[in-house]
Protein backbone atom coordinates (compact mmCIF):
# COMPACT_ATOMS: atom_id res chain seq x y z
CA UNK A 1 0.00 0.00 0.00
CA UNK A 2 2.71 2.59 0.85
CA UNK A 3 4.51 1.72 -2.40
CA UNK A 4 1.36 2.29 -4.44
CA UNK A 5 0.87 5.61 -2.66
CA UNK A 6 4.51 6.62 -3.18
CA UNK A 7 4.72 5.96 -6.94
CA UNK A 8 2.07 8.48 -8.13
CA UNK A 9 3.82 11.21 -6.11
CA UNK A 10 7.25 10.57 -7.63
CA UNK A 11 6.07 9.89 -11.19
CA UNK A 12 5.36 13.55 -12.13
CA UNK A 13 8.72 14.61 -10.66
CA UNK A 14 10.61 11.99 -12.67
CA UNK A 15 8.63 12.81 -15.81
CA UNK A 16 9.22 16.56 -15.49
CA UNK A 17 12.93 15.89 -14.82
CA UNK A 18 13.21 13.81 -18.02
CA UNK A 19 11.30 16.39 -20.08
CA UNK A 20 13.51 19.16 -18.67
CA UNK A 21 16.65 17.26 -19.72
CA UNK A 22 15.27 16.60 -23.22
CA UNK A 23 14.35 20.27 -23.63
CA UNK A 24 17.81 21.31 -22.42
CA UNK A 25 19.52 19.01 -24.92
CA UNK A 26 17.26 20.20 -27.75
CA UNK A 27 17.92 23.83 -26.80
CA UNK A 28 21.69 23.26 -26.92
CA UNK A 29 21.37 21.52 -30.31
CA UNK A 30 19.29 24.40 -31.70
CA UNK A 31 21.86 26.91 -30.46
CA UNK A 32 24.63 24.96 -32.20
CA UNK A 33 22.59 24.81 -35.43
CA UNK A 34 21.85 28.56 -35.30
CA UNK A 35 25.53 29.30 -34.69
CA UNK A 36 26.50 27.09 -37.63
CA UNK A 37 23.93 28.74 -39.92
CA UNK A 38 25.03 32.25 -38.95
CA UNK A 39 28.63 31.40 -39.91
N, C-alpha and C positions, 0 to 999 in steps of 0.2 A: 504493500500500500504506500509506504513512504517513497519508494522508487517511482511509482506511477505518478505521485504528486510532485516529485522533484523534476522529472523529465520535461513536462510542459513549461516549467519556469525557465529552464536552461535553454530550451530549444530556440526561442526567439533571440536570445543573446548569441548563441553559436551561429545562427543564420545571419544575423546582422553583422557579426564579425567577419564571416566569409564574404558577404556581399561587399563590405567595406574594403576588404583586401582586393577583391576583383575590380572594384571601381578604382582603387589606387593604382593597380597595375595597368588598367586601361588608360587612366589619366596620364601615367608616365609614358606609355606607348604613343598616345596622341601627341604629347609634347615632343617626343623624338621625331615623329612624322612631320609635325609642323616645322620643326627646326630644319629638318632635311629639305622640306619643300622650299622654305625661305632661302636656303643656300642654293 
